[in-house]
Amino acid sequence: MTQLGMKQIPKVRAVIEKLKMRSDISVEVGKTAWLIRIAKPENIVCEVTVPIDWCFEWFVSVRRNGQKEEVWSDWMEHYGAPDERLDAEMADDLLSFIDRAVQSNVSTPINLCEERA
């Protein structure tokens, strides 16, 4: 049984565990969120914040190291379906975004998700 407001997100948790094993990113576990960092050239860092077990949304912030001002930011919310489907969609979108962010220049915005078939 989950507490009020808590969500079961086993697929997102599995993605986070896979990401922890990668050498091209870092994953920090906080009390309420995972923080995924992708270091890029030109002192740019892409940070992805994923709340732990309380919603189907995640946030992206791109900054230059040492600066508070964002180069760009965005967020993604998954809604309108059963929790199991939202968990699967969020896991897929999160992994896809991180793979694309590692490969691309994030100094200009990139889509958080790709079109679904």
N, C-alpha and C positions, 0 to 999 in steps of 0.2 A: 504494500500500500504506500502511496506517495503522499507527501505533505501537500497542503493547499498551495497551489501555484507551481508545484514541482512537475516536471515533465520527464518522461522516460525517453532517453535519447541514445539507445545502444549503438546505432549506426554512426552517429556523430562521435561518440566516445571511441569507437573503433578507428575512425579516421584520425582522431587526435593521437591515439596510441601509435599509429603508423607514422604520423608526422614527427613524433618524438624520436624516431629512429633515423630520420634524415639528417644529413650533414649540411645541407644547403639552407636550412632554416633553424630557428630555435623556438622551443615551446616552453613557456613558463606557466605553472599552475598556481593560480591565485585562489582566494577563498570563494569568489563568486564567478570567476571567468578564467578561461585559458587565454594567454596572450601569445600569438604566433608572430615572430619577427622574421622579416626577409630583408637582409642587408643588400643594398644595390650600389652600383658605382656612383660617384659624385656625392658621397656622404648622404645618400637617401636611404631611408628605412621605411618599409611597408609593414604596418602593424595591423594584425587581424585579431579582433577581440570577440571571443565566443563565450557568451554567458553559460554557466554550468547549470544545467537541469531546471531552468525556470522559464525559458521561452524559446521560440523557434526563430531567432534572429541573430545576426552577427554584424560586426562593424569593421570598416576598413579606414585607416588613417595613414596618409603618406606625408612624411616630414623630412626635412634635412636634419641630420644629427645635430643635437644641441639647440634646436629652435622649437619654440612652442607652436608657431604658426604652421598650419597645415598647407601642403602643396595642393592636396585634394582629399576629400573623404566621401564616404558613401555608406549605406547600410542596406541590408537585405532582411526582409521579413517573410516568413513562410506561414501561410494561413489558408483556411478554407477547405481543409481535408482532415481525415482522421490523423491522430498523432503519429501512427506508424508511417504513414505516407509522408508527412511533414518531416519526420526524422530522416527518412531515406532521401528526400529531395535536398534537405539542408546538407546532409553528408556529401552527396554528389556535387552540389554547387560549391561547397567549401573546398573540397579537394581540387575540383576543376579550376577554381579561381587561384588557389595557391600555386598549382602547376603553371598556370598562365603567367602569374605575377613573377615567378622565378625566372621565366624565359623572356619576359618583356621588359620594356622600359616603363617603369611605373611613374615617371615624372609627369606623364599625362594620364588622365583617367582611363581605366579599362573596365569593361562590363563585369559585374559581379557574378552574373550567371549567363550561360549560353541558352539559346532557344531550345525549348523542349519539342521533341517530335510529336 
